[in-house]
Amino acid sequence: LSPAAKDVESQLTDAAKGDRVALARLLSTVERGGEAARALAALAYREPPPYSIGITGAPGAGKSTLTDRLITTVRAGWPAEGEGDVEPVHQVAVLAVDPSSPFSGGAILGDRVRMQDHATDPSVFIRSMATRGHLGGLALAVPDAVRVLGAVGVPLAIVETVGVGQMEVEVASATDTTVVVVTPGWGDSMQANKAGLLEVADIFVINKADRPGAREARRDLEQMLDLSSVSSLPRDGWRPPVVETVASDGAGVDRLWVEIARHRGHLVAGGVLERARAGRLEQELRRVLVARLLHRVEEIGAGDDYREALQAVVEGRLDPYGASERLLAPVLPPAPPPGGRAGGS
Amino acid sequence: LSPAAKDVESQLTDAAKGDRVALARLLSTVERGGEAARALAALAYREPPPYSIGITGAPGAGKSTLTDRLITTVRAGWPAEGEGDVEPVHQVAVLAVDPSSPFSGGAILGDRVRMQDHATDPSVFIRSMATRGHLGGLALAVPDAVRVLGAVGVPLAIVETVGVGQMEVEVASATDTTVVVVTPGWGDSMQANKAGLLEVADIFVINKADRPGAREARRDLEQMLDLSSVSSLPRDGWRPPVVETVASDGAGVDRLWVEIARHRGHLVAGGVLERARAGRLEQELRRVLVARLLHRVEEIGAGDDYREALQAVVEGRLDPYGASERLLAPVLPPAPPPGGRAGGS
């Protein structure tokens, strides 16, 4: 074992015993990328993942407050509607993801302060994540972090993003249950993203449902869902429910938790959970492949051979395809025989 | 020389003598990609490029009509304002690019019909281009096609795109002079793209300037340009002029041609043209590198090794980084030593 691998192995052992500092270090290692993160991933992906919930929605929709309330609700355990069988969730971890922020770890992110309510609860772990050195960025770092949480025995992970940018929706939807939070009047502000959000949502929340326009927002969502079920999105028979909440006073949050549990039951019962997780792992693998190859292009672009080849192209002695072949010769097999479509052009 | 290379070489000779069928075949070769396109690029990039003009703008802005009028104006030669020195443009080629269309070549694209006015003029060559098999898509196929035009002696190429999608703006802006066409009232419809268009425009045209709102459109554009000169876009001292046209009756098109000539003079005088072309060639080279490596990921993803590695990841025997390393081992050097940031994570 390399020194880096030994370090992460002992940190994993400590974190599994409840050492929060060790867990925080592990997540910093994920963010930083590099050899230690590589060693950590090799260990973390051997263990089963936690159940993961993604929460996304426009800034100001009240996601943090909702997450805050949800933590309290979640701690009472998975609801078993009508059966009274409550299995406690002994730990919950929240990853608050902000692609635009250079801060992470100990940084206090605006209304993250609110979550400090849970700061003294040893069963709640809250952590913000931002882009650092991880190859492939947050789209790979966050799934890795979720696997680390699983590897240290955390049974439930909530991934919350600050907004609905492409990266944020991607990150939040790479979870078992994706919750999209809207507010009354959301239609106007998120017009452009509607289709994308519809595609990823397993559950819709209309937060601030005590404000005017909640009824219209629900009608709007239900109509969208009617249309999408006609066009048969690959939903495995699940129609995303619409839950109304007022996160500021906690109204509706129990209902949200029940719907999350219902969605989990749906996934587990039909074998959908396994298939969906396998599909996400394939996406991750492809992302890693692309990231490593793009990284290689960057390395190539920084070399002397590249400068020379580019100069030859600029001077008309070589075309870009010939230059590419020359530069990639050490790392890619030669161009296919004449007639092949996979060729250099 | 391979048979494919011999074919394209003789077609280049024929096209240079004015054989339009040979030229059409060469452009089809570019679109198709593969070995013949590769051989063609190797020859075409040896010759100097034509002067290229990109025309982009929202659908319905009147780009085709404008291009149609511009062809007539251009045929009178480059304007030499105040000097009366007119050098004829003996040939002009138009590439009408539609990323969403599967049609190309002989296909009649809506108002392309109008351009049939020039169909009998041997000095005008009009051709639509769409995505086919070219690795890297239109972003590489169009620059290749422009170089082919240069290689057969066409001195002026106009690249017109149907809309202002990301790919279309990219394609139209990979030219010496980029013309962005707007209409009165454009601000509302293109809000999201304004910044991107401002960045690429060398000349703004307000077409349909006889309609209400032309003055507001100009004020809007000039304000944007004022702001951008404060933020000092890398414009080499060029402030994009705003030209008003009514393409349907030809008003203002002479002025547009004068501004294109003025921009060309600016580029040539300061050595900017050479630098800009070198920069575009570097972009092309990077695109080719990325396209070839992504193509490699696709090939990998279609293989048995990939299926096996993915299965190992799904079963928790391997992590995505380990799987990636295994799959890339034949084509990429092993991971850097411990501590390196460029590592596998």
Interface residues (C-beta under 8 A of the other chain):
Chain A: S2 P3 A4 V30 G33 G34 E35 A36 A37 R38 L40 A41 A42 A44 Y45 R46 E47 P48 G133 H134 L135 L140 D144 A192 R277 A278 L281 E282 E284 L285 R286 R287 V288 L289 V290 R292 L293 L294 H295 R296 V297 E299 I300 G301 A309 L310 V313 V314 G316 R317 L318 D319 P320 Y321 G322 A323 S324 L327 L328 V331 L332 P333 A335 P336 P337 P338 G339 G340 R341 A342 G343 G344 S345
Chain B: S2 P3 A4 V30 G33 G34 E35 A36 A37 R38 L40 A41 A42 A44 Y45 R46 E47 P48 G133 H134 L135 L140 D144 A192 R277 A278 L281 E282 E284 L285 R286 R287 V288 L289 V290 R292 L293 L294 H295 R296 V297 E299 I300 G301 A309 L310 V313 V314 G316 R317 L318 D319 P320 Y321 G322 A323 S324 L327 L328 V331 L332 P333 A335 P336 P337 P338 G339 G340 R341 A342 G343 G344 S345
